[in-house]
């Protein structure tokens, strides 16, 4: 049977050193991680520019020797801020990560599209918001093309890129092999569509199948008429389509647990394995 290439968001695991992180990853059986340096090891990144090629080799080379890949170098910044200074700082931070990706042995640097406001705002669902995000992504992709690195963009229900259709539009308009989609199907679930989640998931996988570089696996419940993210295997997310896609359509594609605390990881892995092995 084709192995399930499962990883985890590194800062969901408590570790004070690369050695402790490596041991725990091996114990859980993870083959790769999404790494946001400042979240996992804040002492290595008092600011963005403090992250250097040395940081990349210190972490990337060590994990590589253990057989653990950094599948995504995370730099989740607000590339859609209406404040030009904030947006430019975000773009520069992401470009800095792009310039170091090879030192981390990572081929993808990932982010969401952010927000036109401070958190959720209806303005994110406008053409203006999409255009701001697209212009920022265009800058990032141009930079990535010179480096041979991939920009991974994640769609999310409250962001300017809030549907699979908009993600596909962005990919088409950029027309670059250096732009790929990080697909988190739970991020596309809303209070309006959660009862039709199978349709939402099918459409996203069908529309974006060849544009996806990695899948994120999250779970959700409905609480007080709102979607609430919960650990994988404890909510309402139906993973059958997603795991069949990984097993049959894109074998060995990177998939990562998200928003699943360390104590919940064993149950999450068992839950997913039971579905994957059907």
Beta strands, then each sheet from edge to edge (+ up, - down):
strand 1: 6-9
strand 2: 32-35
strand 3: 69-74
strand 4: 108-112
strand 5: 150-154
strand 6: 179-184
strand 7: 212-217
strand 8: 219-223
strand 9: 226-230
strand 10: 254-257
sheet 1: 1+ 2+ 3+ 4+ 5+ 6+ 7+ 10+ 1+
sheet 2: 8+ 9-
end
